[in-house]
Amino acid sequence: MPRISVNNLHKDFRIYERPQDRLVELILRRPKHKVYHVLSDISFAVAEGKSLGIIGDNGAGKSTLLKLLVGTLQPTGKFQLGVRLLLYWSSALGSILSLLAEEISI
């Protein structure tokens, strides 16, 4: 059984031309934004005792994925984790993101 299991994870951002368009959209109930799909259909599983590396080009969504996993960002869809993930920035290693996992009761 995997310790971390992510199925069908999505993240979209709403992009507004002007900051006041958010308020106009709320009042008029008409879309004033463009949807920018950042991540779509991300699925993976990590077994106990195994590691996972996330690599990719600049702008590929690596940091966004990690922020979704630790709860800093809310996903567009839903996903479940069997562990609590903590993210910390390792400046000693030249700005490499490091990920720690610790078990929680479900």
N, C-alpha and C positions, 0 to 999 in steps of 0.2 A: 504494500500500500504506500503510495507516495506521501511524503511529508508536506510538499507544496504542490498544489494542483490548481492550475489556472485554465479555465475553459471559456473561449469566445469573449475575450476581453476587448472592449472598444473604448475609444476616447475621441470626442469631438469637441472643438472649441467654436464658440460663436464670435465672429469678427465683425465689429461695427466700424463704419466709416468715421463717425464722430461719437464722442462720449455721450452726448445728449440723446443719441438714437436709442439707447437702452430705455430711457424714460418714455420717449415717443412710442416705442414698441409696446411698453407696458400699458400706456394710456389708450392708444388707438387699437391695440390688439392686432396689429399687422406686423409681419416680420420686417425688420429693418437690418437684418444681419445676414452674413454669409456663413455657411457651416464649413469648417476646415477639419477634415478627417485626419487625425494624427496617428492613431493606431486602429487597426481593424483585424478582428478575428485572431487574436493572439491566444494560443493554447500551448501549454507545456506542463510537465510534471517532473518533480525532482524527488527521487527516492531518498530514504533516510541514509545519511552518511555520504551522500553524493554532493557535488558542487555544480553550480551553474555559472557560466560566464556569459555576459551580455556584451557583444561587440557590434560595431557598425560604424558607418560614416557619420560625419557631423550632420545633425538634423534628422537622424534616423529614428529617434524616439527612445533612446536608451534611458535617459534621465526621466522622461515622462513615464515609462514603464515602471521604473523603480519607485517613483512618487506615487503611482497608483497602488503598488503593492504595499507600501507602508502607510497609505491613507492620507498623504498630503494633498493629493488630488482625488476627486470623486470620479469614478468611471461613468461612461455613458450607459453601459450595460451593467450586468452584475457578475460577480465572481466570488469564490470562496477560497480561503486559505485555512490550512490546518495548523498553522503556526503564526505567531506574532512576529513581524519583521521590524527591525530597527535599522535605520539608515544613518550613516555618519560620513562626513566628508574627511578624507584622509589627506591633509595638506602635506604631510611628511612624504607621501608617495607621489607628489606632483599632481594633485587634484584628481585622484582616482577614487571613484565611488566604491565603497565597501559595504557589504551587506552581512548582517548578523541575524541569525534566527534563534528564537528561544520558544520553547513549547508553552502553549497556553491550554487551559482546559476548555473543551468545547461542550 
